[in-house]
């Protein structure tokens, strides 16, 4: 019977990166969907009043948004713009 110290693990780094990229893409799609929903709900409100909702939205997806991106998203939501989130 092999003990844990005798087990040799080998990772396929490329497979892990592909999986992570797929998860990032899915997360971006979900955030984009929710930002656009928020945009239709909060259109016309001042960006300063929208920032908290944008921060909560990112937090609900396990993320964090900080300045200057927070202001950019809040302004787009305030203007009712369609938002596209890209994974780099």
C-alpha positions in Angstrom: 0.0 0.0 0.0 1.4 3.4 -1.0 1.6 6.2 1.5 0.9 9.8 0.6 4.7 10.5 0.5 5.2 7.9 -2.2 2.6 9.3 -4.6 4.0 11.3 -7.5 1.7 14.0 -8.8 2.1 15.5 -12.2 0.1 18.4 -13.4 -0.8 19.4 -16.9 -0.2 23.1 -16.6 -1.8 23.8 -20.0 -4.9 21.9 -19.1 -5.2 23.8 -15.8 -4.7 27.1 -17.6 -7.4 26.2 -20.1 -9.8 25.3 -17.3 -9.0 28.5 -15.5 -9.5 30.6 -18.6 -12.9 28.9 -19.2 -13.9 29.7 -15.6 -12.8 33.3 -16.0 -14.7 33.6 -19.2 -17.9 32.2 -17.6 -17.5 34.6 -14.6 -17.0 37.5 -16.9 -20.2 36.6 -18.8 -22.1 36.4 -15.5 -20.8 39.8 -14.3 -21.6 41.3 -17.7 -25.2 40.0 -17.6 -25.7 41.3 -14.1 -24.1 44.7 -14.8 -26.4 45.2 -17.8 -29.4 44.3 -15.6 -28.2 46.8 -13.1 -27.7 49.4 -15.9 -31.4 49.1 -16.9 -32.5 49.3 -13.3 -30.3 52.3 -12.2 -30.2 54.3 -15.4 -30.5 58.0 -14.7 -29.1 57.9 -11.1 -26.0 59.8 -10.3 -22.8 57.6 -10.6 -21.9 58.3 -6.9 -25.2 56.7 -6.0 -24.5 53.7 -8.2 -21.0 52.8 -6.9 -22.3 50.8 -3.9 -24.5 48.6 -6.1 -21.6 48.0 -8.5 -19.3 47.0 -5.6 -21.9 44.7 -4.2 -22.4 43.1 -7.6 -18.7 42.3 -8.0 -18.6 41.0 -4.4 -21.5 38.7 -5.0 -19.4 37.1 -7.8 -16.4 36.8 -5.4 -14.6 39.8 -7.0 -13.6 43.3 -6.1 -13.7 46.5 -8.1 -11.6 49.5 -7.2 -11.0 53.0 -8.6 -10.7 54.0 -11.4 -12.7 51.0 -12.7 -15.4 51.5 -10.1 -16.1 55.0 -11.4 -16.1 53.8 -15.0 -18.6 51.1 -14.4 -20.8 53.4 -12.2 -20.9 56.0 -14.9 -21.8 53.5 -17.6 -24.6 52.0 -15.4 -25.8 55.5 -14.6 -26.0 56.3 -18.3 -27.8 53.0 -19.1 -25.0 51.9 -21.4 -24.6 48.3 -22.5 -21.5 47.0 -20.7 -19.1 44.4 -22.2 -16.7 42.6 -19.8 -13.6 41.0 -21.5 -11.2 38.6 -20.0 -7.6 39.5 -20.8 
